[in-house]
């Protein structure tokens, strides 16, 4: 079973778009509030101390917002590739 997490902020439009894309495709994931001490600690331990919402984690791989939303628009094919490659 894949471990999928979305590190997000409630007020982040891209976070909401990413979660909606996963929901629309019946992909279960764990939502992690990026403002929490635990989330910040987890990302820092992985060398992602300057990560900004959203961050998609699939198993041990992390994908940043600029990869998921090039030019500010969700890249559905990239997200699909992230989910199948991991």
C-alpha positions in Angstrom: 0.0 0.0 0.0 1.3 3.4 -0.9 1.8 6.0 1.7 0.6 9.3 0.4 0.6 12.6 2.4 -0.3 16.1 1.4 1.4 18.7 3.5 -0.9 21.7 3.2 -2.3 24.9 4.6 -6.0 25.5 4.8 -5.7 28.9 3.1 -3.5 27.7 0.3 -5.4 27.5 -3.0 -2.9 25.0 -4.5 -3.2 22.8 -1.5 -7.0 22.6 -2.0 -6.6 21.9 -5.7 -4.1 19.1 -5.1 -6.4 17.5 -2.5 -9.4 17.8 -4.8 -7.4 16.2 -7.6 -6.6 13.2 -5.4 -10.2 13.0 -4.1 -11.6 13.1 -7.7 -9.4 10.2 -8.6 -10.3 8.2 -5.4 -6.8 8.3 -4.1 -6.6 8.1 -0.3 -4.1 10.2 1.4 -3.2 11.6 4.8 -3.6 15.4 5.2 -0.8 17.0 7.2 -1.2 20.6 8.3 2.1 22.3 7.3 1.9 24.8 10.2 2.2 22.0 12.8 5.4 21.6 14.7 5.5 17.9 13.8 5.1 18.6 10.0 7.9 21.2 10.1 10.1 18.8 12.0 9.4 15.9 9.6 10.2 18.0 6.6 13.4 19.4 8.1 14.6 15.9 8.9 14.3 15.2 5.2 16.2 18.2 4.2 13.1 20.2 3.2 13.4 23.0 5.7 12.2 25.7 3.2 9.3 23.7 1.8 6.1 25.6 1.1 2.6 24.3 0.7 1.6 22.1 -0.9 4.1 19.2 -0.7 3.1 15.8 -2.0 4.8 12.8 -0.4 4.5 9.4 -2.1 6.3 6.8 0.0 9.8 8.3 0.5 9.7 10.8 -2.4 8.6 14.5 -2.0 7.3 16.7 -4.7 7.2 20.5 -4.3 4.5 22.9 -5.3 6.5 24.4 -8.1 6.7 20.9 -9.7 3.0 20.2 -9.1 1.9 23.6 -10.3 4.2 24.9 -13.0 3.2 28.3 -14.1 0.6 28.3 -11.3 -1.6 25.6 -12.9 -2.0 22.1 -11.7 -0.1 19.5 -13.8 -2.4 16.5 -13.6 -0.1 14.3 -15.7 2.9 15.0 -13.4 0.8 14.1 -10.4 -0.3 10.9 -12.0 3.3 10.1 -12.8 4.4 10.7 -9.2 1.7 8.3 -8.0 2.6 5.5 -10.5 6.4 5.8 -10.3 6.7 5.5 -6.6 
